[in-house]
Amino acid sequence: MIEYFQKKHLIQDTRFKFRKADVPADLTKSVRLEGILMPLIASGDKEPVVLDGYRRLGLLEDEETVPVQLIRDRKAALRASVELNMLASPYSEMEKAGLVSSVLENGWMDDREILDTLLPRLGLKGQQIVLDSCLTVRLLDSKLSAVLAARKAPLKFAARLSREPLDEQSVLTEFFSIHRLSLSRMVQAYDLLVPVRKTGNESFSTIIRNLDEENEDVLEQLRQKRFRRAFEYKKQLGSLLGRYRGKLSFPEDMEGEAFRFSCLLKYPEDARKYAAMLREISENDEIFYFLSEHFGND
């Protein structure tokens, strides 16, 4: 049902404040020239609570009249709002998590209703574990949350970071921002930092502080810290096996007790060629002594 209300008679949740400077210019121009064409969504009777259309409503004066799709059942109104926004501009997973948290905190739906109706409408799969992650990301440092939201980080990654102590979250925020890491590089950096911290019993702050500031490739530096032995061995092997570069590949993680060369066979005749090359390597005393010293006599 569409009804018309003056702006001053609509209740707006103060938690959804925004700056007019952040409103897209095309939306501001459209509201200024044509007013609000698509009805807002609100629930209630005499003084409805707005659930969708805050930015458009915020561009009007108190005396102006706006069309409102009035849905008296708050849960039905919320579902309608979600469906409308998902159609017009799909939420990122971080935005979906924020919505789920707000719905639960305000008592608009209980856990079962969220699992059965809201999560499917939002396209979130995983049931209880996803709901838990939506609530967990509330523990994120506000600045880190903003960095993740700007890069449309997946919920799973945000939930992992939210389990870090706040001081470590703060360090990560600064590190990600200073080096302007993309989302994929942020994930790689975190996946490297965690094992380095565990192995060296150091904080993120100490690890990052010890990186070479003149070397901008921070991921490569972290890889060297994560696979320290591997890089040492590769460096030594580089001089011994330089003539075979591009023909053989080596595992990134040489922390184990075994070491294997690997090669790519595209054609049957490649097998004979690589067999000869490996025989040549096995008969090289310098290479043999290096490998037997570091990896045993096998």
Buried (B, 14 or more C-beta within 10 A) or exposed (E): EEEEBEBEEBEBEEEEEEEEEEBEEEEBEBBEEEBBEEBBBBBBEEEBEBBBBBBBBBBBEEEBEBBBBBBEEBBEBBBBBBEBBBEEEEBBBBBBBBBBBBBBEEEBBEEEBBBEBBBEEBEBEEEEEBBEBBBBBEBBBEBBBBBBBEBEBBBEBBBBBBEBEEEBBBBBBBBBBEBEBEBEBBBBBBEBBBEBBEEEEBBBBEBBEEBEEEEEEBBEBBBBBBBBEBBEBBEEBEEBBEEBEEBBEBBEEBEEEEBEBEBEEEEEEEEEEBEEBBEEBEEEEEBEEBBEEBBEEE
